[in-house]
Amino acid sequence: MNDHNFDKEILTVSQVAEYLQLSEMTAYKLVQEGRIPAFKIGRHWRVKKSDLTSLIDQLGRGERI
């Protein structure tokens, strides 16, 4: 894993997939469905690392996405 990718504040869907150990297809689907908070720049989805961290905290408390 390229840990240097995860010191960035903004992640690509590919980086999110690697971070969460999901397939890119699954991560992309969760982003498109709004289950992972994300925003678009042009045609490209991006995820704020702080939003991802918050989501992980929610999941840790038993909430579901």
Steps between C-alpha positions, in 0.01 A plus 500: 500500500624850419452666836624829362166531317312518827671808641301703248175667607321418172485139378401344170250214493792268430680623813179465704465140377858423600460675836181305584630181335206486259492446128499821296162398360347473849652831613377673183149360552492618864616846392243522217220394739607767750586243765858627504497883509668630185500787253571531131767707330402487136427133440722377780384406850708604800463423870621714788708287733330665800158390365633147456638500856159615631328224305739239643423632852124467432547144375702423811202606710282251316336737253452365150569661165 
